[in-house]
Structure formats: C-alpha cells, structure tokens
Amino acid sequence: MTTIPFFQVNAFLAGRPLTGNPAAVMPLDRWLDDSLMQAIAAENNLSETAFAVRSDGDDAEYALRWFTPTVEVELCGHATLAAGSS
C-alpha cells in the first residue's frame, strides 16, 4: 500500500484555533490517475484538496491541481495558500 503525505491547513485564520478555511494538501512524486485524486478528495471531505507535484518547467517550482469532493476545479485560492504553507 502506498502512503501519501497529508496536511490539513486552515487558510485565512481568524485569530483562534480551528477557524478559517480548511484545505487538504497532498504532495506527490507524480500525478495520480484523475479518478484516484477525485476519490481521495471525496474521502478528505473538505471544500478543496490541493495536489502538488514538482514542476518540470522554469516558471514554477510546483504544479497544482485542485479537487472538491465532487469535481476538479480550475483554481482555488485558499488551497493554493495552504499548499504554500505546508
């Protein structure tokens, strides 16, 4: 069984623990099948799960993809911030 690191990060903290906007962040060595990332996001049951893979390009260190429990989305601000802090 493969294990994947998992971080739950509260973006936009409101000054108290367990407040803000939570997102899951899962750093990967390589992209997983879309259906598996979707299933993981559904299991995480947070508004978004950000998957991060080191980028091959010169324009960014990481590539990100964002999934809600039901669909992949084009962009998610709070999950992006969460990925940068984990």
N, CA, C and O atoms as a Maestro MAE file, in Angstrom:
{
 s_m_m2io_version
 :::
 2.0.0
}

f_m_ct {
 s_m_title
 :::
 protein
 m_atom[344] {
  # First column is atom index #
  i_m_mmod_type
  r_m_x_coord
  r_m_y_coord
  r_m_z_coord
  i_m_residue_number
  s_m_chain_name
  s_m_pdb_residue_name
  s_m_pdb_atom_name
  i_m_atomic_number
  :::
  1 25 0.835 -1.179 0.000 1 A "MET " " N  " 7
  2 3 0.000 0.000 0.000 1 A "MET " " CA " 6
  3 2 0.883 1.246 0.000 1 A "MET " " C  " 6
  4 15 1.838 1.336 0.771 1 A "MET " " O  " 8
  5 25 0.567 2.180 -0.845 2 A "THR " " N  " 7
  6 3 1.290 3.434 -0.937 2 A "THR " " CA " 6
  7 2 0.730 4.434 0.071 2 A "THR " " C  " 6
  8 15 -0.482 4.516 0.273 2 A "THR " " O  " 8
  9 25 1.615 5.182 0.690 3 A "THR " " N  " 7
  10 3 1.159 6.248 1.571 3 A "THR " " CA " 6
  11 2 1.484 7.593 0.929 3 A "THR " " C  " 6
  12 15 2.511 7.749 0.269 3 A "THR " " O  " 8
  13 25 0.609 8.538 1.129 4 A "ILE " " N  " 7
  14 3 0.779 9.885 0.591 4 A "ILE " " CA " 6
  15 2 0.729 10.850 1.765 4 A "ILE " " C  " 6
  16 15 -0.188 10.774 2.583 4 A "ILE " " O  " 8
  17 25 1.694 11.753 1.865 5 A "PRO " " N  " 7
  18 3 1.622 12.747 2.937 5 A "PRO " " CA " 6
  19 2 0.329 13.555 2.828 5 A "PRO " " C  " 6
  20 15 -0.150 13.837 1.730 5 A "PRO " " O  " 8
  21 25 -0.213 13.913 3.960 6 A "PHE " " N  " 7
  22 3 -1.477 14.641 4.030 6 A "PHE " " CA " 6
  23 2 -1.343 15.765 5.045 6 A "PHE " " C  " 6
  24 15 -0.930 15.543 6.183 6 A "PHE " " O  " 8
  25 25 -1.695 16.966 4.624 7 A "PHE " " N  " 7
  26 3 -1.706 18.109 5.528 7 A "PHE " " CA " 6
  27 2 -3.076 18.765 5.452 7 A "PHE " " C  " 6
  28 15 -3.604 18.975 4.360 7 A "PHE " " O  " 8
  29 25 -3.650 19.088 6.593 8 A "GLN " " N  " 7
  30 3 -4.864 19.892 6.613 8 A "GLN " " CA " 6
  31 2 -4.484 21.251 7.175 8 A "GLN " " C  " 6
  32 15 -4.018 21.364 8.309 8 A "GLN " " O  " 8
  33 25 -4.689 22.278 6.363 9 A "VAL " " N  " 7
  34 3 -4.232 23.617 6.701 9 A "VAL " " CA " 6
  35 2 -5.432 24.557 6.727 9 A "VAL " " C  " 6
  36 15 -6.260 24.542 5.816 9 A "VAL " " O  " 8
  37 25 -5.523 25.369 7.769 10 A "ASN " " N  " 7
  38 3 -6.561 26.400 7.835 10 A "ASN " " CA " 6
  39 2 -6.000 27.691 7.242 10 A "ASN " " C  " 6
  40 15 -5.158 28.353 7.850 10 A "ASN " " O  " 8
  41 25 -6.474 28.037 6.058 11 A "ALA " " N  " 7
  42 3 -6.087 29.305 5.445 11 A "ALA " " CA " 6
  43 2 -6.973 30.406 6.025 11 A "ALA " " C  " 6
  44 15 -8.087 30.140 6.475 11 A "ALA " " O  " 8
  45 25 -6.485 31.614 6.013 12 A "PHE " " N  " 7
  46 3 -7.244 32.762 6.500 12 A "PHE " " CA " 6
  47 2 -7.656 32.597 7.951 12 A "PHE " " C  " 6
  48 15 -8.830 32.756 8.284 12 A "PHE " " O  " 8
  49 25 -6.707 32.282 8.817 13 A "LEU " " N  " 7
  50 3 -7.012 32.119 10.235 13 A "LEU " " CA " 6
  51 2 -7.694 33.357 10.786 13 A "LEU " " C  " 6
  52 15 -7.367 34.488 10.427 13 A "LEU " " O  " 8
  53 25 -8.636 33.115 11.654 14 A "ALA " " N  " 7
  54 3 -9.419 34.212 12.230 14 A "ALA " " CA " 6
  55 2 -8.989 34.535 13.656 14 A "ALA " " C  " 6
  56 15 -9.769 35.122 14.407 14 A "ALA " " O  " 8
  57 25 -7.780 34.171 14.048 15 A "GLY " " N  " 7
  58 3 -7.280 34.522 15.366 15 A "GLY " " CA " 6
  59 2 -7.532 33.488 16.451 15 A "GLY " " C  " 6
  60 15 -7.120 33.677 17.595 15 A "GLY " " O  " 8
  61 25 -8.197 32.410 16.108 16 A "ARG " " N  " 7
  62 3 -8.445 31.328 17.070 16 A "ARG " " CA " 6
  63 2 -8.157 29.996 16.392 16 A "ARG " " C  " 6
  64 15 -8.318 29.869 15.178 16 A "ARG " " O  " 8
  65 25 -7.732 29.000 17.169 17 A "PRO " " N  " 7
  66 3 -7.530 27.675 16.589 17 A "PRO " " CA " 6
  67 2 -8.838 27.119 16.006 17 A "PRO " " C  " 6
  68 15 -9.934 27.434 16.469 17 A "PRO " " O  " 8
  69 25 -8.683 26.307 15.005 18 A "LEU " " N  " 7
  70 3 -9.797 25.607 14.351 18 A "LEU " " CA " 6
  71 2 -10.797 26.548 13.706 18 A "LEU " " C  " 6
  72 15 -11.987 26.246 13.626 18 A "LEU " " O  " 8
  73 25 -10.308 27.688 13.248 19 A "THR " " N  " 7
  74 3 -11.146 28.606 12.478 19 A "THR " " CA " 6
  75 2 -10.448 28.858 11.153 19 A "THR " " C  " 6
  76 15 -9.317 28.417 10.951 19 A "THR " " O  " 8
  77 25 -11.096 29.544 10.275 20 A "GLY " " N  " 7
  78 3 -10.515 29.808 8.969 20 A "GLY " " CA " 6
  79 2 -11.151 28.933 7.913 20 A "GLY " " C  " 6
  80 15 -12.294 28.500 8.059 20 A "GLY " " O  " 8
  81 25 -10.423 28.676 6.865 21 A "ASN " " N  " 7
  82 3 -10.944 27.930 5.722 21 A "ASN " " CA " 6
  83 2 -10.023 26.742 5.464 21 A "ASN " " C  " 6
  84 15 -8.956 26.918 4.876 21 A "ASN " " O  " 8
  85 25 -10.406 25.533 5.890 22 A "PRO " " N  " 7
  86 3 -9.503 24.396 5.768 22 A "PRO " " CA " 6
  87 2 -9.399 23.854 4.345 22 A "PRO " " C  " 6
  88 15 -10.366 23.862 3.583 22 A "PRO " " O  " 8
  89 25 -8.211 23.388 4.014 23 A "ALA " " N  " 7
  90 3 -7.956 22.703 2.742 23 A "ALA " " CA " 6
  91 2 -6.964 21.580 3.008 23 A "ALA " " C  " 6
  92 15 -6.096 21.695 3.873 23 A "ALA " " O  " 8
  93 25 -7.100 20.508 2.263 24 A "ALA " " N  " 7
  94 3 -6.125 19.421 2.328 24 A "ALA " " CA " 6
  95 2 -5.039 19.693 1.299 24 A "ALA " " C  " 6
  96 15 -5.310 20.220 0.220 24 A "ALA " " O  " 8
  97 25 -3.812 19.330 1.639 25 A "VAL " " N  " 7
  98 3 -2.680 19.444 0.718 25 A "VAL " " CA " 6
  99 2 -1.989 18.091 0.683 25 A "VAL " " C  " 6
  100 15 -1.658 17.528 1.727 25 A "VAL " " O  " 8
  101 25 -1.772 17.572 -0.516 26 A "MET " " N  " 7
  102 3 -1.146 16.273 -0.681 26 A "MET " " CA " 6
  103 2 -0.017 16.366 -1.695 26 A "MET " " C  " 6
  104 15 -0.269 16.351 -2.900 26 A "MET " " O  " 8
  105 25 1.233 16.463 -1.226 27 A "PRO " " N  " 7
  106 3 2.369 16.491 -2.151 27 A "PRO " " CA " 6
  107 2 2.596 15.109 -2.762 27 A "PRO " " C  " 6
  108 15 2.563 14.096 -2.063 27 A "PRO " " O  " 8
  109 25 2.825 15.083 -4.063 28 A "LEU " " N  " 7
  110 3 3.000 13.825 -4.793 28 A "LEU " " CA " 6
  111 2 4.340 13.820 -5.523 28 A "LEU " " C  " 6
  112 15 4.888 14.877 -5.837 28 A "LEU " " O  " 8
  113 25 4.858 12.632 -5.788 29 A "ASP " " N  " 7
  114 3 6.041 12.484 -6.635 29 A "ASP " " CA " 6
  115 2 5.680 12.610 -8.110 29 A "ASP " " C  " 6
  116 15 6.485 13.061 -8.925 29 A "ASP " " O  " 8
  117 25 4.456 12.203 -8.438 30 A "ARG " " N  " 7
  118 3 3.940 12.242 -9.811 30 A "ARG " " CA " 6
  119 2 2.427 12.297 -9.726 30 A "ARG " " C  " 6
  120 15 1.842 11.963 -8.696 30 A "ARG " " O  " 8
  121 25 1.795 12.721 -10.814 31 A "TRP " " N  " 7
  122 3 0.333 12.776 -10.824 31 A "TRP " " CA " 6
  123 2 -0.261 11.384 -10.714 31 A "TRP " " C  " 6
  124 15 0.241 10.435 -11.317 31 A "TRP " " O  " 8
  125 25 -1.311 11.270 -9.958 32 A "LEU " " N  " 7
  126 3 -2.094 10.040 -9.881 32 A "LEU " " CA " 6
  127 2 -3.174 10.096 -10.954 32 A "LEU " " C  " 6
  128 15 -3.395 11.141 -11.566 32 A "LEU " " O  " 8
  129 25 -3.845 8.969 -11.181 33 A "ASP " " N  " 7
  130 3 -4.991 8.978 -12.088 33 A "ASP " " CA " 6
  131 2 -6.024 9.971 -11.576 33 A "ASP " " C  " 6
  132 15 -6.225 10.106 -10.369 33 A "ASP " " O  " 8
  133 25 -6.676 10.662 -12.500 34 A "ASP " " N  " 7
  134 3 -7.690 11.645 -12.119 34 A "ASP " " CA " 6
  135 2 -8.745 11.045 -11.196 34 A "ASP " " C  " 6
  136 15 -9.147 11.667 -10.213 34 A "ASP " " O  " 8
  137 25 -9.184 9.842 -11.517 35 A "SER " " N  " 7
  138 3 -10.236 9.212 -10.709 35 A "SER " " CA " 6
  139 2 -9.764 8.929 -9.287 35 A "SER " " C  " 6
  140 15 -10.561 8.995 -8.351 35 A "SER " " O  " 8
  141 25 -8.485 8.616 -9.109 36 A "LEU " " N  " 7
  142 3 -7.957 8.379 -7.766 36 A "LEU " " CA " 6
  143 2 -7.856 9.694 -6.992 36 A "LEU " " C  " 6
  144 15 -8.213 9.743 -5.815 36 A "LEU " " O  " 8
  145 25 -7.375 10.757 -7.637 37 A "MET " " N  " 7
  146 3 -7.323 12.047 -6.942 37 A "MET " " CA " 6
  147 2 -8.733 12.506 -6.560 37 A "MET " " C  " 6
  148 15 -8.935 13.072 -5.486 37 A "MET " " O  " 8
  149 25 -9.699 12.262 -7.440 38 A "GLN " " N  " 7
  150 3 -11.085 12.626 -7.122 38 A "GLN " " CA " 6
  151 2 -11.605 11.820 -5.934 38 A "GLN " " C  " 6
  152 15 -12.279 12.368 -5.062 38 A "GLN " " O  " 8
  153 25 -11.299 10.537 -5.895 39 A "ALA " " N  " 7
  154 3 -11.731 9.688 -4.778 39 A "ALA " " CA " 6
  155 2 -11.073 10.119 -3.460 39 A "ALA " " C  " 6
  156 15 -11.715 10.107 -2.410 39 A "ALA " " O  " 8
  157 25 -9.807 10.495 -3.521 40 A "ILE " " N  " 7
  158 3 -9.109 10.974 -2.318 40 A "ILE " " CA " 6
  159 2 -9.753 12.264 -1.825 40 A "ILE " " C  " 6
  160 15 -9.975 12.424 -0.625 40 A "ILE " " O  " 8
  161 25 -10.056 13.187 -2.739 41 A "ALA " " N  " 7
  162 3 -10.698 14.443 -2.347 41 A "ALA " " CA " 6
  163 2 -12.065 14.179 -1.726 41 A "ALA " " C  " 6
  164 15 -12.443 14.841 -0.759 41 A "ALA " " O  " 8
  165 25 -12.797 13.235 -2.262 42 A "ALA " " N  " 7
  166 3 -14.103 12.891 -1.682 42 A "ALA " " CA " 6
  167 2 -13.924 12.318 -0.278 42 A "ALA " " C  " 6
  168 15 -14.702 12.631 0.623 42 A "ALA " " O  " 8
  169 25 -12.919 11.493 -0.091 43 A "GLU " " N  " 7
  170 3 -12.636 10.916 1.230 43 A "GLU " " CA " 6
  171 2 -12.194 12.002 2.213 43 A "GLU " " C  " 6
  172 15 -12.571 11.960 3.385 43 A "GLU " " O  " 8
  173 25 -11.403 12.972 1.752 44 A "ASN " " N  " 7
  174 3 -10.971 14.066 2.622 44 A "ASN " " CA " 6
  175 2 -12.163 14.901 3.081 44 A "ASN " " C  " 6
  176 15 -12.170 15.410 4.202 44 A "ASN " " O  " 8
  177 25 -13.166 15.042 2.222 45 A "ASN " " N  " 7
  178 3 -14.418 15.725 2.539 45 A "ASN " " CA " 6
  179 2 -14.207 17.165 3.022 45 A "ASN " " C  " 6
  180 15 -14.896 17.632 3.929 45 A "ASN " " O  " 8
  181 25 -13.257 17.852 2.411 46 A "LEU " " N  " 7
  182 3 -13.059 19.282 2.648 46 A "LEU " " CA " 6
  183 2 -13.477 20.017 1.382 46 A "LEU " " C  " 6
  184 15 -13.659 19.396 0.335 46 A "LEU " " O  " 8
  185 25 -13.628 21.326 1.471 47 A "SER " " N  " 7
  186 3 -14.085 22.053 0.282 47 A "SER " " CA " 6
  187 2 -13.132 21.862 -0.890 47 A "SER " " C  " 6
  188 15 -13.573 21.771 -2.036 47 A "SER " " O  " 8
  189 25 -11.806 21.798 -0.611 48 A "GLU " " N  " 7
  190 3 -10.820 21.514 -1.653 48 A "GLU " " CA " 6
  191 2 -9.660 20.703 -1.122 48 A "GLU " " C  " 6
  192 15 -9.269 20.811 0.040 48 A "GLU " " O  " 8
  193 25 -9.120 19.885 -2.012 49 A "THR " " N  " 7
  194 3 -7.851 19.194 -1.786 49 A "THR " " CA " 6
  195 2 -6.911 19.624 -2.898 49 A "THR " " C  " 6
  196 15 -7.236 19.511 -4.079 49 A "THR " " O  " 8
  197 25 -5.741 20.120 -2.511 50 A "ALA " " N  " 7
  198 3 -4.722 20.524 -3.487 50 A "ALA " " CA " 6
  199 2 -3.690 19.414 -3.597 50 A "ALA " " C  " 6
  200 15 -3.142 18.968 -2.589 50 A "ALA " " O  " 8
  201 25 -3.426 18.973 -4.806 51 A "PHE " " N  " 7
  202 3 -2.365 18.004 -5.084 51 A "PHE " " CA " 6
  203 2 -1.218 18.775 -5.726 51 A "PHE " " C  " 6
  204 15 -1.436 19.576 -6.635 51 A "PHE " " O  " 8
  205 25 -0.003 18.535 -5.255 52 A "ALA " " N  " 7
  206 3 1.166 19.275 -5.732 52 A "ALA " " CA " 6
  207 2 2.240 18.313 -6.229 52 A "ALA " " C  " 6
  208 15 2.548 17.315 -5.576 52 A "ALA " " O  " 8
  209 25 2.804 18.627 -7.393 53 A "VAL " " N  " 7
  210 3 3.893 17.850 -7.990 53 A "VAL " " CA " 6
  211 2 4.970 18.838 -8.422 53 A "VAL " " C  " 6
  212 15 4.663 19.890 -8.983 53 A "VAL " " O  " 8
  213 25 6.238 18.498 -8.159 54 A "ARG " " N  " 7
  214 3 7.329 19.363 -8.633 54 A "ARG " " CA " 6
  215 2 7.192 19.580 -10.130 54 A "ARG " " C  " 6
  216 15 6.938 18.640 -10.884 54 A "ARG " " O  " 8
  217 25 7.362 20.824 -10.553 55 A "SER " " N  " 7
  218 3 7.191 21.193 -11.951 55 A "SER " " CA " 6
  219 2 8.472 20.938 -12.735 55 A "SER " " C  " 6
  220 15 9.574 21.111 -12.214 55 A "SER " " O  " 8
  221 25 8.319 20.529 -13.977 56 A "ASP " " N  " 7
  222 3 9.457 20.366 -14.879 56 A "ASP " " CA " 6
  223 2 9.832 21.687 -15.551 56 A "ASP " " C  " 6
  224 15 10.934 21.826 -16.081 56 A "ASP " " O  " 8
  225 25 8.919 22.651 -15.527 57 A "GLY " " N  " 7
  226 3 9.149 23.915 -16.217 57 A "GLY " " CA " 6
  227 2 9.959 24.893 -15.384 57 A "GLY " " C  " 6
  228 15 10.220 24.667 -14.203 57 A "GLY " " O  " 8
  229 25 10.345 25.972 -16.019 58 A "ASP " " N  " 7
  230 3 11.129 27.012 -15.359 58 A "ASP " " CA " 6
  231 2 10.254 28.072 -14.689 58 A "ASP " " C  " 6
  232 15 10.761 28.894 -13.926 58 A "ASP " " O  " 8
  233 25 8.953 28.065 -14.962 59 A "ASP " " N  " 7
  234 3 8.098 29.139 -14.479 59 A "ASP " " CA " 6
  235 2 7.552 28.928 -13.069 59 A "ASP " " C  " 6
  236 15 7.046 29.874 -12.466 59 A "ASP " " O  " 8
  237 25 7.640 27.721 -12.532 60 A "ALA " " N  " 7
  238 3 7.127 27.450 -11.188 60 A "ALA " " CA " 6
  239 2 7.837 26.235 -10.606 60 A "ALA " " C  " 6
  240 15 8.285 25.352 -11.337 60 A "ALA " " O  " 8
  241 25 7.931 26.204 -9.292 61 A "GLU " " N  " 7
  242 3 8.549 25.047 -8.644 61 A "GLU " " CA " 6
  243 2 7.591 23.869 -8.547 61 A "GLU " " C  " 6
  244 15 8.016 22.715 -8.587 61 A "GLU " " O  " 8
  245 25 6.299 24.158 -8.418 62 A "TYR " " N  " 7
  246 3 5.294 23.104 -8.281 62 A "TYR " " CA " 6
  247 2 4.128 23.364 -9.208 62 A "TYR " " C  " 6
  248 15 3.780 24.512 -9.484 62 A "TYR " " O  " 8
  249 25 3.531 22.295 -9.683 63 A "ALA " " N  " 7
  250 3 2.258 22.360 -10.387 63 A "ALA " " CA " 6
  251 2 1.185 21.919 -9.394 63 A "ALA " " C  " 6
  252 15 1.404 21.004 -8.601 63 A "ALA " " O  " 8
  253 25 0.033 22.572 -9.442 64 A "LEU " " N  " 7
  254 3 -1.059 22.259 -8.526 64 A "LEU " " CA " 6
  255 2 -2.307 21.883 -9.296 64 A "LEU " " C  " 6
  256 15 -2.568 22.391 -10.386 64 A "LEU " " O  " 8
  257 25 -3.072 20.976 -8.702 65 A "ARG " " N  " 7
  258 3 -4.413 20.666 -9.186 65 A "ARG " " CA " 6
  259 2 -5.319 20.653 -7.967 65 A "ARG " " C  " 6
  260 15 -4.904 20.242 -6.883 65 A "ARG " " O  " 8
  261 25 -6.562 21.105 -8.143 66 A "TRP " " N  " 7
  262 3 -7.487 21.261 -7.036 66 A "TRP " " CA " 6
  263 2 -8.745 20.454 -7.296 66 A "TRP " " C  " 6
  264 15 -9.321 20.507 -8.383 66 A "TRP " " O  " 8
  265 25 -9.167 19.701 -6.277 67 A "PHE " " N  " 7
  266 3 -10.373 18.889 -6.370 67 A "PHE " " CA " 6
  267 2 -11.294 19.186 -5.197 67 A "PHE " " C  " 6
  268 15 -10.845 19.267 -4.053 67 A "PHE " " O  " 8
  269 25 -12.583 19.349 -5.482 68 A "THR " " N  " 7
  270 3 -13.596 19.364 -4.438 68 A "THR " " CA " 6
  271 2 -13.981 17.906 -4.207 68 A "THR " " C  " 6
  272 15 -13.448 17.027 -4.883 68 A "THR " " O  " 8
  273 25 -14.884 17.622 -3.281 69 A "PRO " " N  " 7
  274 3 -15.319 16.222 -3.142 69 A "PRO " " CA " 6
  275 2 -16.020 15.653 -4.375 69 A "PRO " " C  " 6
  276 15 -16.177 14.437 -4.486 69 A "PRO " " O  " 8
  277 25 -16.449 16.527 -5.314 70 A "THR " " N  " 7
  278 3 -17.196 16.021 -6.470 70 A "THR " " CA " 6
  279 2 -16.587 16.321 -7.838 70 A "THR " " C  " 6
  280 15 -16.874 15.604 -8.797 70 A "THR " " O  " 8
  281 25 -15.744 17.373 -7.960 71 A "VAL " " N  " 7
  282 3 -15.198 17.746 -9.274 71 A "VAL " " CA " 6
  283 2 -13.812 18.362 -9.130 71 A "VAL " " C  " 6
  284 15 -13.434 18.825 -8.054 71 A "VAL " " O  " 8
  285 25 -13.060 18.360 -10.229 72 A "GLU " " N  " 7
  286 3 -11.818 19.126 -10.296 72 A "GLU " " CA " 6
  287 2 -12.185 20.568 -10.647 72 A "GLU " " C  " 6
  288 15 -13.070 20.807 -11.469 72 A "GLU " " O  " 8
  289 25 -11.499 21.530 -10.017 73 A "VAL " " N  " 7
  290 3 -11.749 22.942 -10.304 73 A "VAL " " CA " 6
  291 2 -10.491 23.570 -10.900 73 A "VAL " " C  " 6
  292 15 -9.389 23.051 -10.723 73 A "VAL " " O  " 8
  293 25 -10.660 24.679 -11.600 74 A "GLU " " N  " 7
  294 3 -9.543 25.308 -12.304 74 A "GLU " " CA " 6
  295 2 -8.589 26.045 -11.377 74 A "GLU " " C  " 6
  296 15 -7.406 26.174 -11.691 74 A "GLU " " O  " 8
  297 25 -9.078 26.528 -10.244 75 A "LEU " " N  " 7
  298 3 -8.251 27.303 -9.331 75 A "LEU " " CA " 6
  299 2 -8.938 27.357 -7.981 75 A "LEU " " C  " 6
  300 15 -10.165 27.391 -7.900 75 A "LEU " " O  " 8
  301 25 -8.144 27.365 -6.921 76 A "CYS " " N  " 7
  302 3 -8.676 27.553 -5.576 76 A "CYS " " CA " 6
  303 2 -7.673 28.354 -4.771 76 A "CYS " " C  " 6
  304 15 -6.575 27.880 -4.482 76 A "CYS " " O  " 8
  305 25 -8.055 29.571 -4.409 77 A "GLY " " N  " 7
  306 3 -7.138 30.457 -3.711 77 A "GLY " " CA " 6
  307 2 -6.701 29.953 -2.356 77 A "GLY " " C  " 6
  308 15 -5.504 29.931 -2.068 77 A "GLY " " O  " 8
  309 25 -7.646 29.542 -1.506 78 A "HIS " " N  " 7
  310 3 -7.243 29.152 -0.160 78 A "HIS " " CA " 6
  311 2 -6.459 27.839 -0.154 78 A "HIS " " C  " 6
  312 15 -5.590 27.650 0.697 78 A "HIS " " O  " 8
  313 25 -6.749 26.931 -1.086 79 A "ALA " " N  " 7
  314 3 -5.969 25.700 -1.169 79 A "ALA " " CA " 6
  315 2 -4.558 25.968 -1.712 79 A "ALA " " C  " 6
  316 15 -3.608 25.270 -1.357 79 A "ALA " " O  " 8
  317 25 -4.433 26.977 -2.567 80 A "THR " " N  " 7
  318 3 -3.118 27.376 -3.067 80 A "THR " " CA " 6
  319 2 -2.282 27.946 -1.920 80 A "THR " " C  " 6
  320 15 -1.112 27.597 -1.763 80 A "THR " " O  " 8
  321 25 -2.888 28.819 -1.127 81 A "LEU " " N  " 7
  322 3 -2.180 29.353 0.041 81 A "LEU " " CA " 6
  323 2 -1.806 28.233 1.022 81 A "LEU " " C  " 6
  324 15 -0.715 28.239 1.592 81 A "LEU " " O  " 8
  325 25 -2.709 27.289 1.208 82 A "ALA " " N  " 7
  326 3 -2.432 26.161 2.102 82 A "ALA " " CA " 6
  327 2 -1.250 25.337 1.576 82 A "ALA " " C  " 6
  328 15 -0.402 24.903 2.357 82 A "ALA " " O  " 8
  329 25 -1.191 25.122 0.264 83 A "ALA " " N  " 7
  330 3 -0.086 24.353 -0.325 83 A "ALA " " CA " 6
  331 2 1.249 25.070 -0.114 83 A "ALA " " C  " 6
  332 15 2.278 24.428 0.099 83 A "ALA " " O  " 8
  333 25 1.225 26.388 -0.174 84 A "GLY " " N  " 7
  334 3 2.450 27.152 0.025 84 A "GLY " " CA " 6
  335 2 2.940 27.150 1.452 84 A "GLY " " C  " 6
  336 15 4.112 27.428 1.706 84 A "GLY " " O  " 8
  337 25 2.069 26.844 2.380 85 A "SER " " N  " 7
  338 3 2.474 26.872 3.794 85 A "SER " " CA " 6
  339 2 2.770 25.495 4.351 85 A "SER " " C  " 6
  340 15 3.211 25.376 5.494 85 A "SER " " O  " 8
  341 25 2.541 24.457 3.575 86 A "SER " " N  " 7
  342 3 2.779 23.096 4.106 86 A "SER " " CA " 6
  343 2 4.113 22.549 3.678 86 A "SER " " C  " 6
  344 15 4.464 21.425 4.038 86 A "SER " " O  " 8
  :::
 }
 m_bond[343] {
  # First column is bond index #
  i_m_from
  i_m_to
  i_m_order
  :::
  1 1 2 1
  2 2 3 1
  3 3 4 2
  4 3 5 1
  5 5 6 1
  6 6 7 1
  7 7 8 2
  8 7 9 1
  9 9 10 1
  10 10 11 1
  11 11 12 2
  12 11 13 1
  13 13 14 1
  14 14 15 1
  15 15 16 2
  16 15 17 1
  17 17 18 1
  18 18 19 1
  19 19 20 2
  20 19 21 1
  21 21 22 1
  22 22 23 1
  23 23 24 2
  24 23 25 1
  25 25 26 1
  26 26 27 1
  27 27 28 2
  28 27 29 1
  29 29 30 1
  30 30 31 1
  31 31 32 2
  32 31 33 1
  33 33 34 1
  34 34 35 1
  35 35 36 2
  36 35 37 1
  37 37 38 1
  38 38 39 1
  39 39 40 2
  40 39 41 1
  41 41 42 1
  42 42 43 1
  43 43 44 2
  44 43 45 1
  45 45 46 1
  46 46 47 1
  47 47 48 2
  48 47 49 1
  49 49 50 1
  50 50 51 1
  51 51 52 2
  52 51 53 1
  53 53 54 1
  54 54 55 1
  55 55 56 2
  56 55 57 1
  57 57 58 1
  58 58 59 1
  59 59 60 2
  60 59 61 1
  61 61 62 1
  62 62 63 1
  63 63 64 2
  64 63 65 1
  65 65 66 1
  66 66 67 1
  67 67 68 2
  68 67 69 1
  69 69 70 1
  70 70 71 1
  71 71 72 2
  72 71 73 1
  73 73 74 1
  74 74 75 1
  75 75 76 2
  76 75 77 1
  77 77 78 1
  78 78 79 1
  79 79 80 2
  80 79 81 1
  81 81 82 1
  82 82 83 1
  83 83 84 2
  84 83 85 1
  85 85 86 1
  86 86 87 1
  87 87 88 2
  88 87 89 1
  89 89 90 1
  90 90 91 1
  91 91 92 2
  92 91 93 1
  93 93 94 1
  94 94 95 1
  95 95 96 2
  96 95 97 1
  97 97 98 1
  98 98 99 1
  99 99 100 2
  100 99 101 1
  101 101 102 1
  102 102 103 1
  103 103 104 2
  104 103 105 1
  105 105 106 1
  106 106 107 1
  107 107 108 2
  108 107 109 1
  109 109 110 1
  110 110 111 1
  111 111 112 2
  112 111 113 1
  113 113 114 1
  114 114 115 1
  115 115 116 2
  116 115 117 1
  117 117 118 1
  118 118 119 1
  119 119 120 2
  120 119 121 1
  121 121 122 1
  122 122 123 1
  123 123 124 2
  124 123 125 1
  125 125 126 1
  126 126 127 1
  127 127 128 2
  128 127 129 1
  129 129 130 1
  130 130 131 1
  131 131 132 2
  132 131 133 1
  133 133 134 1
  134 134 135 1
  135 135 136 2
  136 135 137 1
  137 137 138 1
  138 138 139 1
  139 139 140 2
  140 139 141 1
  141 141 142 1
  142 142 143 1
  143 143 144 2
  144 143 145 1
  145 145 146 1
  146 146 147 1
  147 147 148 2
  148 147 149 1
  149 149 150 1
  150 150 151 1
  151 151 152 2
  152 151 153 1
  153 153 154 1
  154 154 155 1
  155 155 156 2
  156 155 157 1
  157 157 158 1
  158 158 159 1
  159 159 160 2
  160 159 161 1
  161 161 162 1
  162 162 163 1
  163 163 164 2
  164 163 165 1
  165 165 166 1
  166 166 167 1
  167 167 168 2
  168 167 169 1
  169 169 170 1
  170 170 171 1
  171 171 172 2
  172 171 173 1
  173 173 174 1
  174 174 175 1
  175 175 176 2
  176 175 177 1
  177 177 178 1
  178 178 179 1
  179 179 180 2
  180 179 181 1
  181 181 182 1
  182 182 183 1
  183 183 184 2
  184 183 185 1
  185 185 186 1
  186 186 187 1
  187 187 188 2
  188 187 189 1
  189 189 190 1
  190 190 191 1
  191 191 192 2
  192 191 193 1
  193 193 194 1
  194 194 195 1
  195 195 196 2
  196 195 197 1
  197 197 198 1
  198 198 199 1
  199 199 200 2
  200 199 201 1
  201 201 202 1
  202 202 203 1
  203 203 204 2
  204 203 205 1
  205 205 206 1
  206 206 207 1
  207 207 208 2
  208 207 209 1
  209 209 210 1
  210 210 211 1
  211 211 212 2
  212 211 213 1
  213 213 214 1
  214 214 215 1
  215 215 216 2
  216 215 217 1
  217 217 218 1
  218 218 219 1
  219 219 220 2
  220 219 221 1
  221 221 222 1
  222 222 223 1
  223 223 224 2
  224 223 225 1
  225 225 226 1
  226 226 227 1
  227 227 228 2
  228 227 229 1
  229 229 230 1
  230 230 231 1
  231 231 232 2
  232 231 233 1
  233 233 234 1
  234 234 235 1
  235 235 236 2
  236 235 237 1
  237 237 238 1
  238 238 239 1
  239 239 240 2
  240 239 241 1
  241 241 242 1
  242 242 243 1
  243 243 244 2
  244 243 245 1
  245 245 246 1
  246 246 247 1
  247 247 248 2
  248 247 249 1
  249 249 250 1
  250 250 251 1
  251 251 252 2
  252 251 253 1
  253 253 254 1
  254 254 255 1
  255 255 256 2
  256 255 257 1
  257 257 258 1
  258 258 259 1
  259 259 260 2
  260 259 261 1
  261 261 262 1
  262 262 263 1
  263 263 264 2
  264 263 265 1
  265 265 266 1
  266 266 267 1
  267 267 268 2
  268 267 269 1
  269 269 270 1
  270 270 271 1
  271 271 272 2
  272 271 273 1
  273 273 274 1
  274 274 275 1
  275 275 276 2
  276 275 277 1
  277 277 278 1
  278 278 279 1
  279 279 280 2
  280 279 281 1
  281 281 282 1
  282 282 283 1
  283 283 284 2
  284 283 285 1
  285 285 286 1
  286 286 287 1
  287 287 288 2
  288 287 289 1
  289 289 290 1
  290 290 291 1
  291 291 292 2
  292 291 293 1
  293 293 294 1
  294 294 295 1
  295 295 296 2
  296 295 297 1
  297 297 298 1
  298 298 299 1
  299 299 300 2
  300 299 301 1
  301 301 302 1
  302 302 303 1
  303 303 304 2
  304 303 305 1
  305 305 306 1
  306 306 307 1
  307 307 308 2
  308 307 309 1
  309 309 310 1
  310 310 311 1
  311 311 312 2
  312 311 313 1
  313 313 314 1
  314 314 315 1
  315 315 316 2
  316 315 317 1
  317 317 318 1
  318 318 319 1
  319 319 320 2
  320 319 321 1
  321 321 322 1
  322 322 323 1
  323 323 324 2
  324 323 325 1
  325 325 326 1
  326 326 327 1
  327 327 328 2
  328 327 329 1
  329 329 330 1
  330 330 331 1
  331 331 332 2
  332 331 333 1
  333 333 334 1
  334 334 335 1
  335 335 336 2
  336 335 337 1
  337 337 338 1
  338 338 339 1
  339 339 340 2
  340 339 341 1
  341 341 342 1
  342 342 343 1
  343 343 344 2
  :::
 }
}
